[in-house]
Amino acid sequence: MKNLPFQLEIIEADTNWIVSCASEYGEALIRVAAPYSESELQSALSRVQDSLARSYSPVVRGASLSERPVREFGERLTEAIFRDDIFLIFDRWRSRARVQGSPLRILLRTNGPHLSHIPWEFLVDPSRDDYLALRVPVVRYLRLMNPVPPLPLTLPLRVLGISAQPHDLPELEGKREGEQISRALQQCSSESVDVHWLTGDRWQDLARELRFGSWHVLHCVSHGGFDEERNAGYIVLSGSDGLSKKIYASDFERLIADSPNLRLIVLNSCESAVGGSEDVFAGTAANLVRAGVPAVVAMQYEITDKAALVFASSFYERIAQGVPVDRAVTLAREYVKVEQESLEWATPVLFLASDETRLFSLPQVPQVPQSTQSTQSTQGTQGTQGPDDPEGPQTRAAATGSPRTPPAPQPPAQGARLSRRALLAEIGPCRHLEVGPSDLLAAACGDGAVRVLNGTDGALHRQCQPVQRENPVRVAWGPWRRNVASRHNDGTVVVWDLQTETAARVMNVGEEGDALAFSSDGHWLAVTVKDRVYVYNTWGARVRDLPARSEKEPRAWQRMGGRGRIGPLAFAPGDRHVVVATGDGMVRQLDVRGRQVVAWRHPVPVSCLALTANVLATGCADGRVRLWSWDGRLLRQTDGGRQPAHLVFSEDPPALAVSDGDGSVSLWDLRTGELTVVAELVHQLAGLAFLESGKGLVTCTRSGRIERWSLPHRS
């Protein structure tokens, strides 16, 4: 339904106000005497603030006398603004909206050294004996030249919360508020919303999450204020010493530039809505809108924890239902007024960059496309595909006696999602994670360490710190829990003795490559360097130098945009051959002399692969996952989607887990052919792994959040 905005602009000109309005039903401009002189305004604002505080005081709470200065203030503002032609157009606008059944909103703009300090939410409805903001959304409209367009939302709605509790300031009800927000959002659909409350409250904690994550909403519970000397707003987080640290609006602005999906910020911080006398954008909220956030809810006065809890829970409940943000604020105001019986309903202020208020529309849970069964085939051990194959892979599989072809992927089963069983650990920025023997997890961490954790409870098992080496980019497990290998940015590969947490072997392999693989028997370690695969023995000596690309390939394939770095890489079953993707759409199986045994051809480069004794799985830049036989035949493929980033097989139950670059995890049940979107994470993944004996699936995000998930129940 089309909304009807009423734009109201007030400009301060000495002792006068210039008031203009614009709507579909007319425009008007009037000049009126300012209702207050500068000294009178300061006195009136002081009385308003005192009345607001008295309204929630346990002594005088609910007393009518405490509201009288506020009502008189609002009536005086209304008499100055809604008069003459302004009132006529406003009345016509609301009457027409009532006939059409259209939603209303007032978009308010102010320009002047004193106007940004006025609580316009206390305007009184000129036609009714009630406050205007309790009936019609009143929005601080900044009208930027290039506002951010609405974000096409892929569920879940991702909410990041931080509660700052510096040791030297009064404690806030952050934990309780986080629980209420989660409950309000998830009562609509637990699969539609993901609320993550930060365990830390430092600037570094918030910066890491915003820069590594893909958040839609930021909710900040903290103290705050406005620094008159610096003419800048701020919120208060904790410093490294646990004491309060002011974070000014300009510091916030730099973070927003690295968070393109952020569409709403809620600042439960005192005076975060207050602007400067000379620059409206000096305030925290307005500065964030200018930085690129379409909507910011902030506080223009101190707000009690109880009122903040009531407002937040009601507000987010409406957001989860897909209600426009301005309407959600208005309904939450009403809830605060009824529940708290105080004037704190006017403390939250909504700032908008444009007149677009439907920031989030919650669509149906996206359906995973039903994949098609490919009719392409491969010929011989060279994997050359013919244009047509009338028999199809199932007929040929039966004729050759190869393992049963997995069923084609089917539309997602209802109710078959993963549920998070445990948050195992948060280890900071991470490049890669891999599961090893006894469910140990090895992680290549951004601080240079290789950490090994228990996959069941997340306990730190070992930590290996390279000396004078650049950060690790990849890890690989041997068959025993004593050895794990890491590859580093400086071109070295280290094999670690986890019993002593020291380097058992160090190899300088070269910087032009990043793939790394251990053989299943632990005798060989393979790496990619430029266009070649190097194989090392247990003593660290290079025993093989295999050319990964064949110079006999047709020129058309050589011209594909993949003649750069090769990989991923794995040992084939039996450990006598290696399997490597060569960046040109080909995956090749090479013997010990570098001769091509089998080739699997793809229309685009391959980004990830996984293998079992029976099948090879590949993920490509076209968004498809393909299953192949070991003699080069295409068995099944999914339809195109987002590019796969990780593939991993499970033996019991037989399944293939797939993650894409945005953190979505899907599960392909190889018995039934069902494809299920099982988890939507906030960050890109650094690793994906099944634990032994069906204990679940482990994910590790690039920010270092390691979680264990229960597998969907199958009857």
C-alpha positions as CSV (number, residue, x, y, z in Angstrom):
1,M,0.0,0.0,0.0
2,K,1.3,3.4,-1.0
3,N,2.3,5.6,2.0
4,L,1.7,9.3,2.2
5,P,4.6,11.3,3.5
6,F,4.1,14.8,4.9
7,Q,7.4,16.7,4.7
8,L,7.8,19.4,7.3
9,E,10.8,21.7,7.4
10,I,11.6,24.3,10.0
11,I,14.4,26.8,9.5
12,E,15.7,29.1,12.3
13,A,16.1,32.8,11.1
14,D,17.0,35.0,14.0
15,T,13.9,35.4,16.1
16,N,11.6,33.8,13.4
17,W,11.0,30.3,12.1
18,I,10.4,29.6,8.5
19,V,8.0,26.7,8.3
20,S,7.3,24.8,5.0
21,C,5.4,21.7,4.2
22,A,5.0,19.5,1.1
23,S,2.7,16.6,0.3
24,E,0.7,15.2,-2.5
25,Y,-2.1,17.5,-1.5
26,G,-0.3,20.8,-1.6
27,E,2.7,22.9,-0.4
28,A,2.9,25.9,1.9
29,L,5.4,28.2,3.5
30,I,4.9,30.6,6.4
31,R,7.1,32.8,8.6
32,V,6.2,32.8,12.3
33,A,7.7,34.2,15.4
34,A,9.8,31.7,17.3
35,P,7.7,30.4,20.2
36,Y,10.6,30.8,22.6
37,S,13.6,33.1,22.9
38,E,16.9,31.4,23.4
39,S,16.8,31.8,27.2
40,E,13.1,30.7,27.4
41,L,13.9,27.7,25.2
42,Q,16.7,26.5,27.6
43,S,14.4,27.0,30.5
44,A,11.5,25.1,28.8
45,L,13.8,22.2,27.8
46,S,15.1,22.0,31.4
47,R,11.5,21.7,32.7
48,V,10.7,19.0,30.0
49,Q,13.7,17.0,31.0
50,D,12.8,17.3,34.7
51,S,9.3,16.2,34.0
52,L,10.4,13.2,32.0
53,A,12.7,12.1,34.9
54,R,9.8,12.7,37.4
55,S,7.5,10.6,35.3
56,Y,9.5,7.4,36.0
57,S,10.5,8.3,39.5
58,P,9.2,5.7,42.0
59,V,8.0,8.6,44.1
60,V,5.9,10.6,41.7
61,R,5.6,8.2,38.8
62,G,2.4,8.5,36.9
63,A,1.5,11.8,38.6
64,S,-0.4,14.2,36.3
65,L,1.5,17.2,37.6
66,S,4.8,15.8,36.1
67,E,3.4,15.8,32.6
68,R,2.0,19.4,32.6
69,P,5.2,21.2,31.5
70,V,5.7,18.6,28.7
71,R,2.1,19.0,27.4
72,E,2.4,22.8,27.5
73,F,5.7,22.7,25.6
74,G,4.2,20.5,22.9
75,E,1.1,22.6,22.6
76,R,3.1,25.8,22.2
77,L,5.2,24.1,19.4
78,T,2.1,23.0,17.7
79,E,0.5,26.4,17.8
80,A,3.6,27.9,16.1
81,I,3.9,25.3,13.4
82,F,0.5,23.9,12.5
83,R,-1.3,27.1,11.6
84,D,-2.7,28.9,8.5
85,D,-2.0,27.0,5.2
86,I,0.2,24.5,7.0
87,F,-2.7,23.3,9.1
88,L,-5.1,23.3,6.1
89,I,-2.8,21.1,4.0
90,F,-2.1,18.8,7.0
91,D,-5.8,18.3,7.7
92,R,-6.5,17.6,4.0
93,W,-3.6,15.2,3.9
94,R,-4.8,13.2,6.9
95,S,-8.4,13.2,5.7
96,R,-7.5,11.9,2.3
97,A,-5.2,9.2,3.8
98,R,-8.1,8.0,6.0
99,V,-10.4,7.6,3.0
100,Q,-7.7,5.7,1.0
101,G,-6.6,3.7,4.0
102,S,-2.9,4.7,3.4
103,P,-0.2,4.8,6.1
104,L,1.1,8.2,7.1
105,R,4.4,9.6,8.2
106,I,5.8,13.0,9.0
107,L,9.3,13.6,7.7
108,L,10.8,16.4,9.8
109,R,13.8,18.5,8.9
110,T,15.3,21.2,11.0
111,N,18.0,23.8,10.3
112,G,19.3,26.0,13.1
113,P,21.5,26.1,16.2
114,H,18.7,25.4,18.6
115,L,16.2,23.3,16.7
116,S,18.2,20.0,16.9
117,H,17.8,20.0,20.7
118,I,14.0,20.2,20.6
119,P,12.1,17.0,21.4
120,W,9.7,17.2,18.5
121,E,8.2,13.9,19.5
122,F,6.2,15.9,22.1
123,L,4.3,17.8,19.4
124,V,0.5,17.7,20.2
125,D,-1.9,16.5,17.5
126,P,-3.6,19.7,16.3
127,S,-6.9,17.8,15.8
128,R,-6.9,15.6,18.8
129,D,-6.0,15.8,22.5
130,D,-3.0,13.5,22.2
131,Y,0.7,13.5,21.2
132,L,1.2,13.4,17.5
133,A,4.1,10.8,17.6
134,L,1.8,8.3,19.4
135,R,-0.6,8.4,16.4
136,V,1.6,9.2,13.3
137,P,5.3,8.3,12.8
138,V,7.4,11.4,13.3
139,V,10.8,10.8,11.6
140,R,14.0,13.0,11.6
141,Y,14.4,13.2,7.9
142,L,18.0,13.9,6.7
143,R,17.3,13.7,3.0
144,L,20.7,12.7,1.7
145,M,21.7,13.1,-1.9
146,N,22.5,9.5,-2.4
147,P,20.6,7.4,0.1
148,V,21.3,3.7,0.4
149,P,18.7,1.6,-1.5
150,P,16.7,-1.1,0.4
151,L,18.6,-4.3,0.8
152,P,17.1,-7.5,-0.9
153,L,17.1,-9.6,2.3
154,T,18.0,-13.2,2.3
155,L,16.9,-14.8,5.5
156,P,17.9,-14.9,8.3
157,L,17.8,-11.3,9.5
158,R,21.2,-11.0,11.2
159,V,21.2,-8.9,14.4
160,L,24.5,-8.1,16.2
161,G,24.2,-6.9,19.8
162,I,26.8,-5.4,22.0
163,S,26.4,-4.5,25.7
164,A,29.2,-2.3,27.1
165,Q,29.8,-2.7,30.8
166,P,32.9,-0.6,31.8
167,H,34.0,-1.2,35.4
168,D,33.8,2.5,36.3
169,L,30.2,3.2,35.2
170,P,26.8,1.9,36.5
171,E,25.9,-1.5,35.2
172,L,23.3,-1.8,32.4
173,E,20.7,-4.5,31.8
174,G,22.5,-5.7,28.7
175,K,22.1,-9.4,29.1
176,R,18.4,-9.3,29.9
177,E,17.8,-7.0,27.0
178,G,19.6,-9.4,24.6
179,E,17.4,-12.2,25.7
180,Q,14.2,-10.2,25.2
181,I,15.4,-9.1,21.7
182,S,16.1,-12.6,20.7
183,R,12.8,-13.8,22.0
184,A,10.9,-11.0,20.3
185,L,12.6,-11.6,17.0
186,Q,12.5,-15.4,17.0
187,Q,8.8,-15.8,18.0
188,C,8.0,-15.1,14.4
189,S,10.3,-17.8,13.1
190,S,13.4,-19.2,14.7
191,E,14.8,-19.9,11.2
192,S,14.2,-16.3,10.0
193,V,16.4,-14.4,12.5
194,D,19.9,-14.9,13.9
195,V,20.7,-12.8,17.0
196,H,24.3,-12.8,18.1
197,W,25.3,-11.0,21.3
198,L,29.0,-10.2,21.5
199,T,30.8,-11.7,24.5
200,G,33.3,-8.8,24.5
201,D,32.5,-5.0,24.8
202,R,35.7,-3.4,23.5
203,W,36.0,-1.4,20.4
204,Q,38.2,-4.2,18.9
205,D,35.4,-6.7,19.5
206,L,32.8,-4.6,17.7
207,A,35.2,-3.7,14.8
208,R,36.1,-7.3,14.2
209,E,32.5,-8.4,14.0
210,L,31.3,-5.6,11.7
211,R,34.3,-5.9,9.3
212,F,34.3,-9.7,9.1
213,G,30.5,-10.2,9.2
214,S,27.5,-9.6,7.1
215,W,25.1,-8.0,9.6
216,H,21.7,-6.3,8.9
217,V,21.1,-4.8,12.3
218,L,23.4,-3.5,15.1
219,H,21.9,-3.1,18.6
220,C,24.2,-1.2,21.0
221,V,23.5,-1.0,24.7
222,S,25.9,1.5,26.3
223,H,26.3,4.8,28.0
224,G,26.6,7.8,25.7
225,G,26.5,11.5,25.5
226,F,27.4,14.7,23.5
227,D,30.7,16.5,23.9
228,E,30.0,20.2,23.6
229,E,33.7,21.1,23.4
230,R,34.3,18.7,20.5
231,N,30.8,19.2,19.1
232,A,30.5,15.5,18.6
233,G,28.4,12.7,19.9
234,Y,29.8,9.5,21.4
235,I,29.0,6.1,22.9
236,V,31.0,4.5,25.7
237,L,32.6,1.1,25.3
238,S,35.2,-0.6,27.4
239,G,38.9,0.0,26.8
240,S,41.6,-2.7,27.1
241,D,41.9,-1.9,30.8
242,G,38.1,-2.5,31.3
243,L,37.5,1.2,32.0
244,S,35.2,3.4,29.9
245,K,36.3,4.6,26.5
246,K,34.5,7.2,24.4
247,I,33.8,6.2,20.8
248,Y,33.0,9.3,18.8
249,A,30.7,9.4,15.8
250,S,33.6,9.8,13.3
251,D,35.2,6.5,14.7
252,F,31.9,4.7,14.1
253,E,31.7,6.1,10.6
254,R,34.8,4.3,9.5
255,L,33.3,1.0,10.5
256,I,30.1,1.5,8.6
257,A,32.0,1.9,5.4
258,D,33.1,-1.8,5.8
259,S,29.6,-3.0,6.5
260,P,27.6,-2.6,3.3
261,N,24.7,-4.8,4.4
262,L,24.0,-2.9,7.6
263,R,20.5,-1.3,7.3
264,L,19.5,-0.4,10.9
265,I,21.3,0.6,14.0
266,V,19.6,0.9,17.4
267,L,21.6,3.0,19.9
268,N,20.3,2.3,23.4
269,S,22.7,5.0,24.6
270,C,21.9,8.2,26.4
271,E,21.9,11.4,24.3
272,S,22.9,9.5,21.1
273,A,20.2,11.4,19.2
274,V,21.5,14.9,20.2
275,G,23.0,16.9,17.4
276,G,25.4,19.8,17.4
277,S,24.5,23.5,17.5
278,E,26.2,24.2,14.2
279,D,26.1,20.8,12.5
280,V,23.2,18.4,12.7
281,F,25.5,15.6,11.6
282,A,27.8,16.1,14.6
283,G,25.4,13.8,16.6
284,T,26.1,10.1,16.7
285,A,22.9,9.0,15.1
286,A,22.9,11.6,12.2
287,N,26.6,10.9,11.6
288,L,25.8,7.2,11.1
289,V,23.0,8.0,8.7
290,R,25.4,10.1,6.7
291,A,27.9,7.3,6.7
292,G,25.4,5.1,4.8
293,V,23.0,3.5,7.3
294,P,19.4,4.0,6.1
295,A,17.9,4.1,9.5
296,V,19.1,4.8,13.1
297,V,17.1,4.7,16.3
298,A,18.7,6.7,19.0
299,M,17.9,8.2,22.4
300,Q,17.6,12.0,23.0
301,Y,17.5,11.7,26.8
302,E,18.6,9.2,29.4
303,I,16.4,6.2,29.4
304,T,15.8,3.7,32.2
305,D,16.7,0.1,31.6
306,K,13.0,-1.0,32.1
307,A,11.8,1.4,29.4
308,A,14.6,0.4,27.0
309,L,13.7,-3.3,27.4
310,V,10.1,-2.6,26.7
311,F,10.8,-0.5,23.7
312,A,13.4,-2.9,22.2
313,S,11.3,-6.0,22.6
314,S,8.2,-4.4,21.1
315,F,10.2,-2.7,18.3
316,Y,12.0,-5.9,17.2
317,E,8.8,-7.9,17.4
318,R,7.3,-5.6,14.7
319,I,10.5,-5.6,12.6
320,A,10.4,-9.4,12.6
321,Q,6.9,-9.2,11.3
322,G,8.0,-7.1,8.3
323,V,6.5,-3.8,9.7
324,P,8.1,-0.6,8.3
325,V,10.7,0.8,10.7
326,D,8.8,4.1,11.3
327,R,5.6,2.2,12.1
328,A,7.5,-0.2,14.4
329,V,8.9,2.8,16.3
330,T,5.4,4.3,16.8
331,L,3.9,1.0,18.0
332,A,6.8,0.6,20.4
333,R,6.2,4.1,21.7
334,E,2.6,3.2,22.5
335,Y,3.8,0.0,24.3
336,V,6.2,2.0,26.5
337,K,3.5,4.5,27.4
338,V,1.0,1.9,28.4
339,E,3.4,-0.5,30.2
340,Q,5.7,2.1,31.9
341,E,3.2,4.9,32.4
342,S,6.0,7.4,31.9
343,L,7.0,10.0,29.3
344,E,10.0,7.8,28.1
345,W,8.0,6.8,25.0
346,A,9.3,10.0,23.4
347,T,13.0,9.3,24.2
348,P,13.7,7.1,21.1
349,V,14.2,9.1,17.9
350,L,14.2,7.7,14.4
351,F,16.6,9.1,11.8
352,L,16.1,8.2,8.1
353,A,18.3,8.9,5.1
354,S,15.3,8.9,2.7
355,D,11.5,8.4,2.8
356,E,12.0,4.6,2.3
357,T,11.0,2.9,5.6
358,R,10.5,-0.7,4.6
359,L,14.1,-1.7,5.3
360,F,13.3,-5.5,5.6
361,S,10.7,-7.6,4.0
362,L,10.7,-11.1,5.3
363,P,10.2,-13.4,2.3
364,Q,9.3,-17.1,2.4
365,V,12.2,-19.4,3.3
366,P,14.1,-19.6,0.0
367,Q,13.7,-22.9,-1.9
368,V,16.8,-24.7,-3.1
369,P,16.4,-25.2,-6.8
370,Q,15.7,-28.7,-7.9
371,S,18.8,-29.9,-9.7
372,T,18.8,-31.4,-13.2
373,Q,20.3,-34.7,-14.1
374,S,23.0,-34.0,-16.6
375,T,23.0,-36.0,-19.8
376,Q,26.6,-35.2,-20.6
377,S,29.1,-38.0,-20.5
378,T,32.8,-38.6,-20.5
379,Q,34.7,-40.9,-22.6
380,G,37.5,-43.2,-21.5
381,T,40.0,-42.4,-18.8
382,Q,40.7,-39.0,-20.3
383,G,37.4,-37.7,-19.2
384,T,36.5,-36.1,-22.6
385,Q,32.7,-35.4,-22.7
386,G,30.7,-36.1,-25.7
387,P,27.8,-33.8,-26.8
388,D,25.1,-36.4,-26.2
389,D,24.8,-39.8,-24.5
390,P,21.5,-41.6,-25.1
391,E,22.2,-44.1,-22.4
392,G,22.9,-41.6,-19.6
393,P,25.1,-42.2,-16.5
394,Q,22.7,-44.5,-14.7
395,T,22.7,-47.0,-17.6
396,R,26.4,-46.9,-18.0
397,A,26.9,-47.3,-14.2
398,A,24.9,-50.5,-14.2
399,A,26.7,-51.8,-17.2
400,T,30.2,-51.3,-15.6
401,G,29.2,-52.5,-12.1
402,S,30.3,-49.2,-10.5
403,P,28.7,-48.0,-7.2
404,R,25.1,-47.0,-7.2
405,T,24.6,-43.4,-8.5
406,P,23.4,-41.0,-5.8
407,P,19.8,-39.8,-6.3
408,A,19.4,-36.4,-8.0
409,P,19.0,-33.5,-5.5
410,Q,15.4,-32.9,-4.6
411,P,13.7,-29.7,-3.2
412,P,14.4,-29.1,0.5
413,A,12.5,-31.1,3.1
414,Q,10.5,-29.1,5.6
415,G,11.8,-29.1,9.1
416,A,15.1,-30.7,8.2
417,R,17.4,-27.9,9.2
418,L,20.4,-28.1,11.4
419,S,20.1,-26.8,15.0
420,R,23.1,-25.3,16.7
421,R,24.2,-27.6,19.5
422,A,27.1,-25.6,20.9
423,L,29.3,-22.6,20.4
424,L,32.7,-24.3,20.8
425,A,35.1,-21.4,20.7
426,E,35.8,-17.9,19.4
427,I,39.5,-17.8,18.4
428,G,39.7,-14.6,16.4
429,P,40.3,-14.2,12.6
430,C,40.9,-17.6,11.0
431,R,42.0,-18.5,7.4
432,H,41.3,-22.3,7.4
433,L,40.1,-25.1,9.7
434,E,40.3,-28.9,9.2
435,V,39.2,-31.8,11.3
436,G,41.7,-34.6,12.1
437,P,41.9,-37.8,14.2
438,S,39.8,-38.1,17.3
439,D,37.7,-35.0,16.2
440,L,40.6,-32.6,16.8
441,L,40.3,-29.3,14.9
442,A,43.3,-27.5,13.5
443,A,42.9,-23.8,12.7
444,A,45.2,-21.4,10.8
445,C,44.7,-18.2,12.9
446,G,45.2,-14.6,11.9
447,D,47.5,-13.9,14.9
448,G,50.1,-16.4,13.4
449,A,49.3,-19.4,15.6
450,V,48.2,-22.9,14.7
451,R,45.6,-23.9,17.3
452,V,44.3,-27.4,17.9
453,L,41.0,-27.7,19.7
454,N,38.7,-30.5,20.8
455,G,35.8,-30.8,18.4
456,T,33.4,-31.9,21.1
457,D,33.7,-29.2,23.7
458,G,36.1,-26.6,22.0
459,A,38.8,-26.9,24.6
460,L,42.2,-25.8,23.5
461,H,44.4,-28.9,23.0
462,R,47.6,-27.5,21.6
463,Q,48.9,-24.1,20.3
464,C,51.9,-23.8,18.0
465,Q,53.4,-20.4,17.5
466,P,55.8,-20.1,14.5
467,V,58.9,-18.1,15.1
468,Q,59.6,-15.3,12.5
469,R,57.1,-16.7,10.0
470,E,54.1,-15.1,8.4
471,N,50.6,-16.1,9.2
472,P,49.4,-19.6,8.3
473,V,46.9,-19.8,5.4
474,R,46.1,-23.5,5.4
475,V,46.4,-26.6,7.6
476,A,46.3,-30.3,6.8
477,W,46.2,-33.4,9.1
478,G,48.2,-36.5,8.9
479,P,46.6,-39.9,10.0
480,W,47.8,-39.5,13.6
481,R,46.9,-36.9,16.2
482,R,50.5,-36.0,16.7
483,N,51.2,-34.3,13.4
484,V,49.5,-31.4,11.6
485,A,51.0,-29.3,8.7
486,S,50.6,-25.6,8.1
487,R,51.4,-23.5,5.0
488,H,52.4,-19.9,5.5
489,N,52.3,-16.6,3.5
490,D,56.1,-16.6,3.3
491,G,56.2,-19.8,1.3
492,T,57.1,-22.2,4.1
493,V,55.4,-25.4,5.2
494,V,55.8,-26.6,8.8
495,V,55.0,-30.1,10.1
496,W,54.2,-29.7,13.8
497,D,54.9,-32.2,16.6
498,L,51.8,-31.6,18.7
499,Q,53.2,-33.4,21.7
500,T,56.0,-30.8,22.1
501,E,54.3,-28.0,20.1
502,T,57.5,-27.5,18.1
503,A,58.3,-27.7,14.4
504,A,59.4,-31.3,13.4
505,R,60.1,-30.2,9.8
506,V,60.3,-26.9,7.9
507,M,60.2,-26.8,4.1
508,N,60.6,-23.7,1.9
509,V,58.3,-24.6,-1.0
510,G,57.6,-21.1,-2.6
511,E,55.0,-18.4,-2.2
512,E,53.1,-18.9,-5.5
513,G,50.5,-21.4,-4.2
514,D,48.5,-22.2,-1.2
515,A,47.1,-25.8,-1.5
516,L,48.3,-28.4,0.9
517,A,47.4,-32.1,1.4
518,F,48.6,-35.0,3.5
519,S,48.3,-38.6,2.2
520,S,46.1,-40.8,4.3
521,D,49.1,-43.0,5.4
522,G,51.1,-39.9,6.4
523,H,54.1,-40.8,4.2
524,W,53.6,-37.9,1.7
525,L,52.9,-34.2,1.8
526,A,51.8,-32.4,-1.4
527,V,51.8,-28.7,-2.2
528,T,51.0,-26.6,-5.3
529,V,53.6,-24.1,-6.6
530,K,52.9,-22.1,-9.8
531,D,51.9,-24.7,-12.3
532,R,53.3,-27.7,-10.5
533,V,52.7,-30.1,-7.6
534,Y,55.6,-30.9,-5.3
535,V,55.5,-34.0,-3.2
536,Y,57.7,-34.4,0.0
537,N,58.5,-37.5,2.0
538,T,58.4,-37.8,5.8
539,W,62.0,-36.4,6.1
540,G,61.0,-33.2,4.3
541,A,62.8,-34.1,1.0
542,R,61.1,-33.3,-2.3
543,V,60.6,-36.5,-4.1
544,R,58.3,-35.5,-6.9
545,D,57.9,-32.5,-9.2
546,L,54.7,-33.0,-11.2
547,P,53.4,-30.7,-14.0
548,A,49.8,-30.0,-13.2
549,R,48.7,-28.7,-16.7
550,S,49.0,-30.6,-19.9
551,E,50.5,-28.6,-22.8
552,K,48.4,-30.8,-25.2
553,E,45.1,-29.3,-24.1
554,P,43.2,-27.5,-26.8
555,R,43.9,-23.8,-27.0
556,A,40.2,-23.0,-26.3
557,W,40.7,-24.4,-22.8
558,Q,44.0,-22.7,-22.4
559,R,42.4,-19.4,-23.1
560,M,39.9,-19.8,-20.2
561,G,40.6,-17.3,-17.5
562,G,42.2,-19.8,-15.2
563,R,45.9,-19.9,-16.1
564,G,46.9,-18.6,-12.7
565,R,47.4,-20.3,-9.4
566,I,46.3,-24.0,-9.3
567,G,44.4,-25.8,-6.6
568,P,42.6,-27.2,-4.6
569,L,44.6,-30.5,-4.1
570,A,44.1,-33.9,-2.6
571,F,45.5,-37.4,-2.7
572,A,43.4,-40.0,-4.6
573,P,42.3,-43.2,-2.8
574,G,45.4,-45.4,-2.3
575,D,47.7,-42.4,-2.0
576,R,49.6,-43.2,-5.3
577,H,48.0,-40.4,-7.3
578,V,47.2,-36.7,-6.7
579,V,44.0,-34.9,-7.8
580,V,44.4,-31.2,-8.6
581,A,42.2,-28.5,-10.1
582,T,44.2,-26.5,-12.6
583,G,42.3,-23.2,-12.8
584,D,41.2,-23.8,-16.4
585,G,38.1,-25.8,-15.7
586,M,40.0,-29.1,-15.5
587,V,40.5,-31.4,-12.5
588,R,43.3,-33.9,-13.2
589,Q,44.4,-37.1,-11.6
590,L,48.2,-37.4,-11.9
591,D,50.4,-40.5,-11.4
592,V,53.8,-40.5,-9.7
593,R,55.4,-39.4,-13.0
594,G,53.0,-36.6,-13.6
595,R,51.1,-38.4,-16.3
596,Q,47.4,-37.7,-16.6
597,V,45.3,-40.8,-15.6
598,V,41.8,-39.2,-15.5
599,A,40.5,-35.7,-16.3
600,W,37.2,-34.1,-15.3
601,R,36.3,-31.2,-17.4
602,H,34.1,-28.2,-16.2
603,P,32.9,-25.2,-18.1
604,V,34.4,-22.8,-15.4
605,P,37.2,-23.1,-12.9
606,V,36.8,-25.4,-9.9
607,S,36.9,-23.7,-6.4
608,C,36.7,-26.7,-4.1
609,L,36.7,-30.5,-4.2
610,A,36.1,-33.5,-1.9
611,L,36.5,-37.2,-2.5
612,T,35.6,-40.7,-1.2
613,A,36.6,-44.2,-2.4
614,N,33.6,-44.1,-4.8
615,V,33.0,-40.5,-6.0
616,L,34.7,-37.1,-6.5
617,A,32.7,-33.9,-5.7
618,T,33.6,-30.6,-7.3
619,G,32.2,-27.1,-6.7
620,C,32.5,-24.5,-9.5
621,A,32.3,-20.8,-10.1
622,D,28.9,-21.4,-11.9
623,G,27.4,-22.3,-8.5
624,R,27.0,-26.0,-9.3
625,V,28.2,-29.0,-7.3
626,R,29.0,-32.1,-9.5
627,L,29.5,-35.7,-8.5
628,W,31.8,-37.8,-10.7
629,S,32.9,-41.4,-10.9
630,W,36.6,-42.2,-10.7
631,D,36.7,-43.1,-14.3
632,G,35.6,-39.6,-15.3
633,R,31.8,-39.9,-15.7
634,L,29.5,-37.2,-14.5
635,L,26.9,-38.7,-12.1
636,R,24.8,-35.8,-10.8
637,Q,24.9,-32.1,-10.5
638,T,22.9,-29.4,-8.8
639,D,21.4,-26.3,-10.4
640,G,23.4,-23.1,-10.4
641,G,23.5,-20.9,-7.3
642,R,26.0,-19.2,-5.2
643,Q,29.6,-20.4,-5.7
644,P,30.5,-23.2,-3.4
645,A,33.5,-22.5,-1.1
646,H,33.8,-25.8,0.9
647,L,32.7,-29.4,0.3
648,V,33.0,-32.3,2.8
649,F,31.6,-35.9,2.8
650,S,30.0,-37.8,5.7
651,E,30.1,-41.6,5.7
652,D,27.3,-42.1,8.3
653,P,24.9,-40.9,7.2
654,P,26.2,-40.7,3.6
655,A,25.9,-37.0,2.9
656,L,27.7,-34.0,1.3
657,A,27.9,-30.7,3.1
658,V,28.3,-27.6,0.9
659,S,29.0,-24.0,2.0
660,D,29.0,-20.9,-0.2
661,G,30.9,-17.7,0.0
662,D,28.1,-16.0,2.0
663,G,28.1,-18.6,4.8
664,S,25.1,-20.7,3.8
665,V,25.5,-24.4,4.5
666,S,23.5,-27.0,2.6
667,L,23.3,-30.8,3.1
668,W,22.9,-33.2,0.2
669,D,21.6,-36.5,1.5
670,L,23.2,-39.0,-0.8
671,R,20.6,-41.7,0.0
672,T,17.4,-39.7,-0.7
673,G,18.7,-36.9,-2.9
674,E,17.3,-34.2,-0.6
675,L,19.0,-30.9,-0.6
676,T,18.4,-28.8,2.5
677,V,19.5,-25.3,3.5
678,V,20.5,-26.2,6.9
679,A,22.3,-23.1,8.3
680,E,22.7,-19.4,7.5
681,L,25.9,-18.1,9.1
682,V,27.0,-14.5,9.4
683,H,30.5,-14.7,8.0
684,Q,32.3,-16.5,5.2
685,L,33.5,-19.9,6.3
686,A,37.1,-20.8,6.9
687,G,36.3,-24.5,7.4
688,L,33.5,-27.1,7.3
689,A,33.9,-30.6,8.8
690,F,31.9,-33.7,9.9
691,L,32.8,-35.1,13.3
692,E,33.3,-38.9,13.7
693,S,30.4,-41.2,14.6
694,G,27.7,-38.8,13.5
695,K,28.4,-36.3,16.3
696,G,27.4,-33.4,14.0
697,L,28.8,-30.8,11.7
698,V,31.4,-28.2,12.7
699,T,31.6,-24.7,11.0
700,C,34.3,-22.1,11.5
701,T,33.8,-18.6,10.2
702,R,36.5,-16.2,9.0
703,S,36.1,-14.3,12.3
704,G,37.0,-17.4,14.2
705,R,33.5,-18.5,15.5
706,I,33.5,-22.3,15.8
707,E,30.1,-23.9,16.2
708,R,28.8,-27.5,16.3
709,W,25.5,-28.3,14.7
710,S,23.2,-31.3,15.1
711,L,22.3,-33.1,11.9
712,P,18.6,-33.1,10.7
713,H,16.7,-36.1,12.0
714,R,15.8,-38.7,9.4
715,S,13.2,-41.4,10.1
